[in-house]
Amino acid sequence: MFFVEIQEQFNASHAVKIPGGQWEQSHRHQWKVRIFLTRRKLNKYFMVVDFHLAKRILRSVLDTVEGRDLNAIPAIGKSPTTELVAKYLFDQLSTLLTEAGVKVKSLALCETDDCWAWYSA
């Protein structure tokens, strides 16, 4: 099995319901995304995927959340935790990258340098 990793970032704000039931104040992050792509056999160019193509697809998905309030995107959920945002991005990317013949193995999302959430199907 072959794997590649691609990293990118985006800016967006969110507010989540914290333990105890209160909502935190809306705040912005410079989110970092790492996607792990896999393929059992390399394609005819001896690659898992062309990095430029994968980055374009990743950017196209991130552009849908860039600069936005994640609470205003119903598909993410009522309380857009890092975990739910990771799943949302994973699902969007999986659809597009499957069409390119590659599988998204997992996605890691960071809202601060020391706090990451991972999603894998």
N, C-alpha and C positions, 0 to 999 in steps of 0.2 A: 504494500500500500504506500502511495506517495502522498505527501502533504506539502502545502505551502501556506505561508501566513502573510496577510496583507494588513497594514495599519492605516488608519485615517482618523480624522477628528471633525467635530462639529460643535457649534454653540447652540444651546437651547436652555430654556428655563423649565422648571417644574416645581410643584409643591405636592408633598405626599402626606397622607394621614399617618401620624406617628403612634406608637404604642400609647394607649391612654385615650385615643380617639380624637385628639386635636389635630388640626391641620397646621403644618409648618408654613412659614412665609414663603411665597414664591421666590425662587433664587435661580441664578444662571450658573451653568457649568460649561467648561470647555471639555466636552466628553471625548474620550478616546475609545476607538473601536479596533478590535483585532479579530479578523476572521480567519478561520482555518479551513482550507479547502482540500479536498481529497479526491483521489482517483486511483482505482485499482491498477490500471495500466496507463502509461503515458500516452498522450495523443500522438498523431503522426508527426508532430514537431518535437517530440520527446519532452513535452511539458505536461504538467497537471492542467494548467491554463495559462494563457498569455497574461502576464501581469498587467499590461496596459488595459486589456479588455476587462479584467476583474476589477481594476481600480475605477474604470469608467462606470461599471455597473454599481459598485459600492457607492461611488459619489452620487450617482443618480438617486439612490435610495436615501442617502444622507441629506441630499438637497430637499427632500420632502419634510425634513424635521429641522433643517438649518434655520436658526434665528427664531424658531417658534416656541410657543408655550405648549409643552407636551400635554398639559391637562386639557387642551383644546382639540386633541386628536382622539376621537372616541375609540378607534381600533386599538389603542394602547391600553386603555382602561381608565377607570375613575381616579385611581391613585397611581400615577405613572412612576412607580419605583424603578430603580435601575434594572431589576430583574425583568419587569414587564417590558421596559423599553428594549432590553436585549432580545427578548422573545419576538417582539414586533419587528425589529430589524432583521433578525434571523429568518423569520417567515417571508419577509419581502425579498431578501437576498436569495433564499432557497429557490423561490419561484423563478427568478431571473437567471440564476447561475445554472440551474438544472437545464434550462434551455441551451446553455453554452456547453453542456455535457460534463459539468463538474458538480460535486456535492459539497454543500457547506457542512463540515463536520461539527463545528462549534463556533460560537461568537462570544467574545469577551468584551465587556463594556465597563469603562471606568468613569466615574463622576468626579473623583478626586484621586490623586496619585496613589493613595494607599487603600482605595476601596473599589474592588472589581466585582462584577457579577458575570456569571457564565451561563450560556444556554446551549444545549445540544438536544437534538431530536432523539 
